[in-house]
Amino acid sequence: MGRKDSSETDCFLPQSEDEGQRYGRNKDTVINHTYINSGSYRKKFNYISNSPELNRLIFQLSKKMLQHRSGSKFEDMYWIDTAQQVVVAEETESCSEEQIIYSDSIRSKIQKYDDLITLHSHPNSYPPSINDLNSNFINHYGLGIVVCHDGKIFRYASNQEIRVDYYKMVVEKYLKKGYDEYQAQVMTLQELVTKFDIMIEEIKEDGM
């Protein structure tokens, strides 16, 4: 993870559909509001943890992120203390596409806690990345959750670091077999689960 430059200016977020079209709103990352507000989507969060209160908080934050970043390639992220079930840090003004860059302020806040839950959005609707997994291990997070703009939800955890070049090599192997990028990433993660001490699950409406 890099560090956010304090001189970085806030990025522009369209406030209306007309503005979005005018300023290049990304139609591929626009969420399906009907599904995100449905009972079927809400049901998925029942399987996040054994705490209904924590699951409710994660659901509320997930909807907030998706609605905020709909139509853009920017991500939001929250760090949650499971003991108190409260947000201890957040990044909701990122101007770096498809990544979260840790600011000094974020690092200062999260270093006071162990086993935090991280929650962030994936506008490309891909599964957890190799950087997500390695960040989970390096920062001693308890659990990571990715909510995708297309409605998919993943949770993950890692007890060891995996080389990025190895991950890319495996993805390339599946791309050469004819899988598209999403499928290649999923197949790669399924293979890594068998070789490394990591956990990755897609959460569905009937559980895992």
C-alpha positions as CSV (number, residue, x, y, z in Angstrom):
1,M,0.0,0.0,0.0
2,G,1.2,3.5,-0.8
3,R,0.6,6.7,1.1
4,K,-1.9,9.4,0.0
5,D,-0.3,12.7,-0.9
6,S,-1.6,15.4,1.4
7,S,-1.7,17.8,-1.6
8,E,-4.1,15.6,-3.5
9,T,-7.4,17.4,-4.3
10,D,-10.8,15.9,-3.9
11,C,-12.1,14.0,-7.0
12,F,-15.3,15.0,-8.7
13,L,-18.3,12.9,-8.1
14,P,-21.4,13.4,-10.3
15,Q,-24.5,14.5,-8.3
16,S,-27.0,13.6,-11.0
17,E,-27.5,11.3,-13.9
18,D,-27.2,14.2,-16.4
19,E,-23.9,15.3,-14.7
20,G,-22.7,11.7,-14.8
21,Q,-23.2,11.4,-18.5
22,R,-21.6,14.8,-19.0
23,Y,-18.5,14.0,-17.0
24,G,-18.0,10.5,-18.2
25,R,-20.0,8.4,-15.7
26,N,-18.9,4.8,-16.0
27,K,-22.0,2.8,-16.9
28,D,-20.2,-0.5,-16.3
29,T,-19.9,0.3,-12.6
30,V,-23.5,1.6,-12.0
31,I,-25.1,-0.5,-9.3
32,N,-28.5,-2.2,-9.7
33,H,-30.4,-0.2,-7.1
34,T,-33.4,-2.5,-7.1
35,Y,-31.2,-5.5,-6.2
36,I,-29.1,-3.6,-3.7
37,N,-32.3,-2.6,-1.9
38,S,-33.8,-6.0,-2.1
39,G,-34.4,-8.5,0.7
40,S,-32.3,-11.1,-1.3
41,Y,-29.3,-8.9,-1.1
42,R,-29.8,-8.1,2.6
43,K,-30.1,-11.8,3.3
44,K,-26.5,-12.3,2.3
45,F,-25.2,-10.3,5.2
46,N,-26.7,-12.7,7.7
47,Y,-23.8,-15.0,6.8
48,I,-21.0,-12.5,7.5
49,S,-20.6,-13.3,11.2
50,N,-22.5,-14.7,14.1
51,S,-23.5,-11.2,15.3
52,P,-26.7,-9.8,13.9
53,E,-25.7,-6.3,15.1
54,L,-22.3,-6.5,13.3
55,N,-24.0,-7.9,10.2
56,R,-26.4,-5.0,10.2
57,L,-23.6,-2.5,10.5
58,I,-21.7,-4.0,7.6
59,F,-24.9,-4.1,5.5
60,Q,-25.6,-0.4,6.1
61,L,-22.0,0.6,5.3
62,S,-22.0,-1.6,2.2
63,K,-25.1,0.1,0.8
64,K,-23.6,3.5,1.6
65,M,-20.4,2.7,-0.3
66,L,-22.2,1.3,-3.3
67,Q,-24.5,4.2,-3.6
68,H,-21.7,6.7,-3.1
69,R,-19.4,5.1,-5.8
70,S,-22.0,3.9,-8.3
71,G,-20.9,4.9,-11.8
72,S,-17.2,5.5,-10.8
73,K,-14.1,3.4,-10.5
74,F,-13.2,4.8,-7.1
75,E,-13.4,2.7,-3.9
76,D,-14.5,3.3,-0.3
77,M,-13.2,1.5,2.7
78,Y,-14.1,1.1,6.4
79,W,-12.2,-0.4,9.3
80,I,-14.4,-1.9,11.9
81,D,-13.6,-2.9,15.5
82,T,-15.4,-6.1,16.2
83,A,-15.3,-5.8,19.9
84,Q,-17.2,-2.5,20.0
85,Q,-18.8,-3.0,16.6
86,V,-17.9,0.5,15.5
87,V,-16.1,2.1,12.6
88,V,-12.6,3.2,13.7
89,A,-11.4,4.6,10.4
90,E,-12.7,5.2,6.9
91,E,-11.6,6.3,3.5
92,T,-14.4,7.7,1.4
93,E,-12.7,10.4,-0.6
94,S,-10.2,8.4,-2.6
95,C,-9.3,9.7,-6.0
96,S,-7.1,6.7,-7.0
97,E,-9.1,4.3,-9.2
98,E,-9.7,0.8,-8.0
99,Q,-7.4,1.1,-5.0
100,I,-7.2,2.4,-1.4
101,I,-4.1,4.3,-0.5
102,Y,-3.4,4.4,3.2
103,S,-2.9,8.0,4.6
104,D,-0.9,8.7,7.7
105,S,-4.1,9.4,9.5
106,I,-5.5,6.0,8.6
107,R,-2.4,4.2,9.7
108,S,-2.3,6.0,13.0
109,K,-5.9,5.0,13.7
110,I,-5.8,1.4,12.8
111,Q,-2.5,0.5,14.5
112,K,-4.2,0.8,17.8
113,Y,-6.4,-2.3,17.0
114,D,-6.0,-6.0,16.4
115,D,-8.2,-8.2,14.3
116,L,-10.1,-5.4,12.6
117,I,-12.6,-6.2,9.9
118,T,-12.0,-4.3,6.7
119,L,-14.8,-3.6,4.3
120,H,-14.3,-2.1,0.9
121,S,-15.9,-1.9,-2.5
122,H,-14.8,-3.3,-5.9
123,P,-16.3,-1.3,-8.8
124,N,-14.9,-3.8,-11.3
125,S,-16.8,-6.5,-9.3
126,Y,-13.8,-8.8,-9.2
127,P,-13.0,-11.0,-6.2
128,P,-10.4,-10.0,-3.6
129,S,-7.1,-9.1,-5.2
130,I,-3.6,-10.4,-4.2
131,N,-3.0,-7.0,-2.7
132,D,-6.2,-7.4,-0.6
133,L,-5.0,-10.8,0.7
134,N,-1.5,-9.6,1.5
135,S,-2.8,-6.4,3.2
136,N,-5.0,-8.6,5.4
137,F,-1.9,-10.6,6.5
138,I,0.5,-7.7,6.8
139,N,-1.9,-5.5,8.9
140,H,-3.1,-8.5,11.0
141,Y,-6.7,-8.0,10.1
142,G,-9.2,-10.5,11.3
143,L,-11.4,-10.5,8.2
144,G,-11.7,-8.7,4.9
145,I,-15.0,-8.2,3.1
146,V,-15.4,-7.0,-0.5
147,V,-18.7,-5.8,-1.8
148,C,-18.9,-5.6,-5.6
149,H,-21.0,-3.2,-7.7
150,D,-22.8,-6.1,-9.3
151,G,-24.0,-7.4,-6.0
152,K,-21.5,-10.1,-5.3
153,I,-19.9,-10.3,-1.8
154,F,-16.7,-12.0,-0.8
155,R,-15.0,-12.5,2.5
156,Y,-11.4,-13.4,3.0
157,A,-8.5,-13.8,5.4
158,S,-4.8,-14.6,5.1
159,N,-2.1,-16.1,7.4
160,Q,0.8,-15.7,5.0
161,E,2.0,-13.4,2.3
162,I,1.9,-14.5,-1.4
163,R,4.2,-13.2,-4.0
164,V,2.4,-11.0,-6.5
165,D,4.4,-12.3,-9.5
166,Y,3.3,-15.9,-8.6
167,Y,-0.3,-14.8,-8.4
168,K,0.0,-13.1,-11.8
169,M,1.6,-16.2,-13.3
170,V,-1.3,-18.4,-12.2
171,V,-3.9,-15.8,-13.6
172,E,-2.0,-15.8,-16.9
173,K,-2.2,-19.6,-17.0
174,Y,-6.0,-19.5,-16.8
175,L,-6.3,-16.7,-19.3
176,K,-4.3,-18.8,-21.8
177,K,-6.8,-21.6,-21.3
178,G,-9.6,-19.3,-22.5
179,Y,-11.1,-18.0,-19.2
180,D,-12.0,-14.3,-19.1
181,E,-10.4,-12.0,-16.5
182,Y,-13.0,-12.6,-13.8
183,Q,-13.0,-16.4,-14.2
184,A,-9.2,-16.5,-14.3
185,Q,-9.0,-14.6,-11.0
186,V,-11.6,-16.9,-9.4
187,M,-9.8,-20.0,-10.6
188,T,-6.5,-18.6,-9.4
189,L,-7.9,-17.9,-5.9
190,Q,-9.4,-21.4,-5.8
191,E,-6.0,-22.9,-6.6
192,L,-4.2,-20.6,-4.0
193,V,-6.6,-21.8,-1.3
194,T,-5.3,-25.3,-1.7
195,K,-1.6,-24.2,-1.5
196,F,-1.5,-21.4,1.0
197,D,-3.0,-20.6,4.4
198,I,-5.7,-18.3,3.1
199,M,-9.5,-18.3,3.1
200,I,-11.8,-16.8,0.4
201,E,-15.5,-17.3,0.1
202,E,-18.2,-15.8,-2.0
203,I,-21.3,-15.2,0.2
204,K,-24.6,-16.1,-1.5
205,E,-28.2,-15.7,-0.5
206,D,-28.3,-19.2,0.9
207,G,-24.9,-18.9,2.6
208,M,-21.5,-20.0,1.4
